[in-house]
Amino acid sequence: MLSRLLSRSGRSFWVLQTLGWLGYFALSLLAAIGYGKPWSYANVLAAAAVFGFALTAVLRYAFRIVWHWPPLRRWGSVAGLLLLAAWVYGVFHAEAVFRLCHDCRPGSLLGYIGYFGSTLYVLLSWSGLYFGIKFSREIALQREAALQATAMAHQAQLKMLRYQLNPHFLFNTLNAISTLILDGQNATANRMVSGLSSFLRHSLDSDPMLRVTLGDELDALARYLAIEQLRFGERLRVQVLADAQARAALVPSLILQPLIENCIKHAVSRRIEGGSLVVEARVHGGELRVSVRDDGPGLPATPAPEGCGVGLANTRERLRVLYGDAQSVQVRNLAPQGLEVCLILPFERDDAARPLLRAVALPEAT
């Protein structure tokens, strides 16, 4: 983007330079005709415009050299260059006029100062436009650089948040695999290892800067739940409610996994009877609403300001970076017990999106 802006600035200068001096020639010619000058005077004006075009092109090159000098030295040099260029341009213009009109030669020093003042005014006007445009382009470049730096910072922040994997999940899964092996349940342990490998491969391969359809997100979630299902068996009950419109919506990759992990930690693993999880998604009023509910104990009477733990804080921060104020995360206790976390995002869809994973069946309500 910066290189394109810089290349456009070079082309723009020559376009504006040409148009500016053509306009100067046209206005000078009209003024000369108005004062009754002969048409041959157009040759003088054309020569002055061509010489001014060449002189200001050289002046631009000199300005670019002094541009990065310290301010006092820079502007002193600019003033000196302008005075020198005005003197050269004034001498050329005066000699061109005097060759055509011998009676036009001034009879005093003030007349020559007048020629010098008029050329200085022209070059001051050109320099003012040049520096004004240059300053505006410098501001545009700085703004572009700042936007790129902000975007890179957001990307780094998103990647950091996205790649945070709860070590408790890995610890519990590896511990369960070890227990299965010690109990001689090698087939089940092998399925759990395969499931863990599949989930981690997807987690590492998916780009945290890209969004996926909710359908793909639910497929990835199924990989994770397949591992947990081997750990908890019938103690873990899952239900998914999402129609075709909601499944086509775009969401950040693996945005639901930390929420489900929280539910399993607080509503399933700590209770002998286990627990139930419900994932529901629907589109309403241009918004995608995805809720994750469990039948656990819910939040205490005085929860932490940001909700329930690192997983939810991670989710809040990812959505804030991606959507700003266009998103919200709502957390509430259910009656008689349970907790619901609802993600509200702008509804966006990608009809050409391809599944990132082969679908793994989850129990769904009919």
N, C-alpha and C positions, 0 to 999 in steps of 0.2 A: 504494500500500500504506500509506504513512504517513497519507494523508488519510482512508482508510477506518478506520485505527486511531484517529485522532483523533475522527472522527464517532461511532465505537462508544463511546469513552470518555464522551462527553456523554450518550448514552442510558443507559449503564451507571450513571452517577451517579444519575440520577433513579429508576431501578429500585431500586438499593440504598438510596437515601434513603427511598423509600416503604416498602420492606420493613423497613428498620431501625426506623423510627418506629412502624410497625404492630406490630413485635415488641416494642418498648419499651412500647407501650400494653398489649399483651396480658400481658406479664410483670408490669407494675405492677398491672393489674387482678387478676390471680391473687394477687399478694401482698396487695392490699387486702382481698380476700375472705377470705384466710387469717387476716388480723388482725381480722376481724369488721366491716369497714367496710360501710356501707349501699351498696345498688346505685346510689344517686344519686351516690356518689363517682366512678362511671365518667365522669360529665360533667366532673368536674375533671381526671381523667386524660386524657380525650379532648382537652380544651382545652389541656392541657399538651403533649400530643403534637403537636397542630396548630401551637401556638406554637413548639415546638422544631423542627418541620419547617421553618417559615418562617425562624426565626432562624438555623439552620445553613445554609440556602440563602443567606442574606445573608452569613454567615460564610465560606462557600465563595467567594463573589465577592470578599470582602476578601482571603482567602488567595491567590487567583489574582493579585491586584494586587501583593502583596508578595513573590510567589514568586521573582521575578527580581532582587530587591534583594540587596545584599551580605549575607553570612550573618549577621553580628552584628546588623545593622539588621533583617533579615528575621525572625529568631527572637525578637528583642526585640518587634517589632511583633506577632508571633503571640501571644506571652505576654500582651501588653496587650489584644489583641482578645479572647482567651479570658477574661481576668478581667472585662472589660466585659460580654461576652456572658453569662458565668455570673451576674454581678450582676443583669442585666436579666431573665434567665430565672428566677433565684431569687426576685426580687421578684414577678414575674408568678405563679409557681407558689404562692408563699406567700399572696398575696392571694386567689388562687382557692380555696385550702384554707380560709383564714380566713373567707371569705364563707359557706362551707358549715358550717364547724365553728368557732364562736366560742371554744370552750374550747381550741382547738388552738394559739392564738397563744402563742408562747414568752414566758416571764416574765423572761428575761434575754437578754443579748447573745449568750451561747453558743448559745442556741437558734437565733437568726438565723444565726449562723456555721455551724451544722449544716445549715440549709437551703442556704446558699451553698455549703458543701462538697459536698453531694450533687449540686447542679446542676453545679458545677465538675467533679465526677467524670464525670458523664454527657457533658459537652462535651469533656472530655479524652479519653474513650473514643472519641467520634465523631471528634475531630481525629486521634487515633492511627490509626484505620482510614482516614481520608481521606488522610493523608500516606503511610501505608503503601501504599495502592493507587496514589497518585500517583507515589511513587518507583518502584514496580514498572512502571508504564506508562512512566515516563521511561527506565528501563533497557531496556524493550522497544523504545521508539522509537530509542534509541541503537544497540541491537543491529541493528534493521532498517536504520538508516542505514549502519551499518558493513558489513552484508551487501550493501547496494546499492552502496556504494563499492567493496567488493571485487569484486563482479560487474562493475562498470563498468571497473575496472582490468584484470580478466581479459579483458573484451571488447576493450579497447584493445590489450592484449598479443597476443591472438589475431589481431586485424586486422593489427597490425604484422608478426607472423610470417607470416601468410597472404599478405600483399601483397608480401613480399620476392621479387622475381623476379630470378634470376641474370642479371646483365648479360652474362655470357659467352654465354648462350643467344641473347639478342637480337643481340649482336655477331656471333656465328658465323652466325646465320640471315641477317642483313642482308648480311654479307660474301659468303655463298653466293649470295644473290639478285643482288648486284652482279656476281659472277663469271659467273653464268649469263647475265646481260644482255650482258656483254662478249663472251661466247662465242657470242652469237646464239641462245641457248636461251630465247627469250622465253616460249614456252608453259609450260615448266617453271618459270621464274621467276614467271610469273603464278600458277601453282598454289601455289607456295610462299608468295607474298604472301597469297593467299586463305586458305591454311591458317593462316598466322601471324595474320591478322586474326580468323579464327574462334576460334582458341585464346585470343587476348588478350581478345576480347569476352566469352568465357565466363569467363575468369579474373577480369575486372573486375566482371561482372554477378553472379557467384555470391556469396552471403552467407557470409562466413567464420564466422559464428556458427551457421549451420545445417549439418546433416549430410545427406549424400545416400546413396543405396544404392551398394553396391560396383559394381553394374552401371553406374550413371551415372558413377561414378568411372572405370571402365574405358573408357567411351565418351569421357570427357574426355581420358583418357590417349591414346586413339587419335588425337585431334586433334593432340596434341603429337608422337606418333610418326610421324604422316603427314608432318610437316615434316622430322623427322630422316631419314625414309626417302628423301625427295627429296635430302637432302644426301649420305647414305652409300650409297644404293642397296642392292646385295646384301651389302654389308659389314655391314649391320645386320639381324640375324635375331631375331625376337620370337616368343615362344610364351606363350599364356595358358591356364592351367588353373584353372577356377572353375566349380563346379556351381551349380544354381539357388538352393540354400539360401544359399550364400556370397554370391551376387550380390544377394540380398535384404537383406543385413546393412547397417546404417548405419555410415558412416565419415565423418570430416571431409573436406570438399571439397578436392580436389587434394592429398591427403596423399601420394600415390605419385609425383607428378611430380618432386620433388627427388631421390628415390631413383633413379628411372630416369635422370634427368639425370646423377647421379653415375656410374651404370653406363656411360652413353654416353661420358662424359668420360674415364674411366679404363680401360674395357675395350674400347671400339670405336674412338674417334677416334685413339688413340695407336698402333694396330696396323694394319699394311697389310692384313692379312687380315680386319680387323674383329672382331666378336664376337657372341655370342648372349646374349639376355636371356630369362629365364623368370619370369613372374609367376604365382604359385600361391596360391589361397585355398581354405581349408576351415574348416568349423566342427567343433569338438571340445570336448566337456565344457563347453558354455556359453560358449566363447571363439571368437572369430574370429581365425584365424591367416593373415596375408598375408605371403608371402615373395617377395622380389625377388632373383633369382640371376643372376650373370654368369659368364663363363669367362675373366675377366681375370686380372691378376697378384695380386689380393687385397691384403690389408693387409700392410704391412711387419712385421718381427718385433717392433718396438717402436712400435705405433701410438699416436696421441694418446689421452688418457684417455677422450674422448667419442666415439671412433670416427673416421670419415673425413670431416671437413670440415664446412662450414657447412650444407649441405643436410641431413645427418643430425642435426646439432645442432638445427636448426630444427624438424625432425620430432619429435625427442625432447621439445622444449619445448612444442610444440603439444599433444602427447598428454598430457604431464604436467599442463598447465593444464586440459585437458578431462576427463581421467579420473582424475587423481591417482595413487594406488598401484594402481589396478585395471588398469593397462596395463604393458607392458614392451616394450623394443626390444632384440632380440638380434642381434649381429653376429659372424660367424665366417667363417674361411677354409675353402674347400672343397678336397678332394683330387681330382686332382693340382694343380688351380689353380682360382681363382674365388673369389667372395665372395657370401655370403648375408646379407641383412638381413631379419629376421622381426619383423613387428609383431603383437603379441598384445593384442587389445582385447576388452572385454565384447561378447558377441553380442546385438545388438538389431536388430529388424527393423521395417519400416514397410510393411505390405502395400498401403497406399494411396499409396505414393510414386510420383510420376510421373517419367518420364525427363526429365532436364534438357537432354539433347542427343539428336539423332538418332544412332542407332548407326552407328559407322564400323567396318568389318570389320577384325578383327585375326586373324592366323593362330592357330588353336587346335588343341590336340592332341585326337585322338578316342580 
